[in-house]
Amino acid sequence: MSIFVVMPAYNEESTIAGVMEELFKRGFNLVVVDDGSSDETYNAAENAGRTHGDQFHLYKHLLNRGLGGALRTGIEASLIHNAAVLVTFDADGQHDPDDIMKVCRPIMDGEADVVIGVRDFEHMPGSKKFGNTVMNLITWIFYGMKVNDSQSGLRAFKREAAMILEINARDYGVSSEIVGEIKRHKLRLKEVPMKTIYTDYSMTKGTNLKVGLRILGKLMMNIFK
């Protein structure tokens, strides 16, 4: 069963090559989408994947389209390359590559259409914990589905599930939107625990309270248009 890892990347020149090498070591196919980076992310990814042939596919947005746009490009590319299971994976080094098979296993065993990796909230830094708690609540209110980690960047999709996803959000709101799509299409969801590697660098990425409030504002604007 072909597993494709979709990696959106924006200004990740310092981490992306190391993350890619760990994925290549484990034999995964990799689709990297450089989302209009202003640093050397594209060149770093290109050099890291140079010797991996058909195992590696690199795309570049000329303008920054946001996380949602990068994920959409990566998912569409993986489907074109006949992925059976698609995994979204962050480029900042916060995910453990060994968790990829943990999120894929329920799909491979026919138990789920989508799997979300759930971080350990008990040991999550305070600023991240509060922001993600707010986003879980927002996701529940606006999309009607309660999950333990709506903002997790580590997810796995069965090919058929990925084909029917409609991703419109540009920013981190895409994570909540994906949860909404899971409910809308009545997809089977399973959540599994995962490891998160917190570094000073990875702490600057992802959803915090400020991002959560901005997403809330956009959702409210869409409602009252």
C-alpha positions, 0 to 999 in steps of 0.5 A: 500500500503506497503511503505518501507524506504531504509536507507543506513548508513555509520558510523552513530552511533550517529544518526541512532537510533533516525531516525529509531524510528521516522520512526517506529512511523509512521508505515513504513517498514524499510530496513537499509544497514550498508555499512561497517561502522567502528563504532557501526552503525550496533549494534545501528541499530540492537538495535533500530529495535529489537522489530519491527519484520517484520517491520525491515530488517537489512543488512551489507556490510563487506566492504564499497561499497559506497552509490550506493552499499548500495542503490542497496542492500536496493532496492533489499531487499525491492523488495524481501519483496514486497514493493509497494513504495520504499523511500530512506532516509538518516540516518544523521537526515537531512530529516523530516520523515513527508515528506515521505508521501509527496513524496509517494502521487503522486505515490499512486495517480497514477501521477508519477513513481518517486518522488524527494524531492527538498530542499529549495536552497534559505535557503541552506548553501552556501557550499552546494548550490554551490556543488549542483548547480554544480551537477545539471549542471553535471547531465544535461550535462551528462544525458540530464535531468534537475531537481531542486535537482539531489542530493536529498537523499529523493526519492520515487519509484513505485515498477515497476520503482525500478525494472528496475533501473540499479545502477552501481555508487559506490559513490554519483554519484549514484544520478545523475545516477538515474536521467539518469535512469528516462530519459532512461526508460521514467519514469514519474517524479514529484518533491515536496518541502521538509524540510531539517534539517541542523545540524553541523553533517549533514553538513559534509555529502552529496555532496559538491564542492569537491565531485562534482569535483571528480564525474565530473572527473570519468564521464570524465574518463568513456567517454574517456575510 
